[in-house]
């Protein structure tokens, strides 16, 4: 079976892993195997693809449409703005 040798583990990390193993009733080696198994699990699509956020205005429109309220369609003016002149 493959094995790892990890050098220069900080003392604090080593102590925390030993504490964690004790809490879970495992040896330090068994706890490290569990940690590695969890880290090696493939990520699911839900965690790798961020879901687009829906803005507050969109949420309000969805609620209003649910109750039959219609909104006029606004056409955005895409012409470039003229800079304001303070003279």
Number of C-alpha atoms within 10 A of each C-alpha: 2 3 5 5 4 6 6 5 8 8 9 9 10 12 12 11 18 18 15 16 18 13 9 11 11 15 15 17 12 13 18 16 12 14 12 11 10 10 10 9 8 7 9 8 8 8 8 8 8 8 8 6 6 8 8 9 9 10 11 11 14 13 12 13 12 10 9 9 10 10 9 5 6 6 6 6 7 6 6 6 7 6 6 6 5 4 3
